[in-house]
Amino acid sequence: MRRTNRLVNPGPAAATVLTLVLTVWGASTMSGAAEHVRGAKKDAFDSIAALTSP
């Protein structure tokens, strides 16, 4: 086996960076979707309450 003087292996480093980027992107996407669901839920219950109030 040849010995190299590399401190960082490019393949695993790229995979690690890609994983981190996708994790942050996924978390922000899910957070935004949760906010939309929360708003839709509030709007749905407000309209039902308005229809059922005397």
Rosetta blueprint (number, residue, H / E / L):
1 M L
2 R L
3 R L
4 T L
5 N L
6 R L
7 L L
8 V L
9 N L
10 P H
11 G H
12 P H
13 A H
14 A H
15 A H
16 T H
17 V H
18 L H
19 T H
20 L H
21 V H
22 L H
23 T H
24 V H
25 W H
26 G H
27 A H
28 S H
29 T H
30 M H
31 S H
32 G H
33 A H
34 A H
35 E H
36 H H
37 V H
38 R H
39 G H
40 A H
41 K H
42 K H
43 D H
44 A H
45 F H
46 D H
47 S H
48 I H
49 A H
50 A H
51 L H
52 T H
53 S L
54 P L
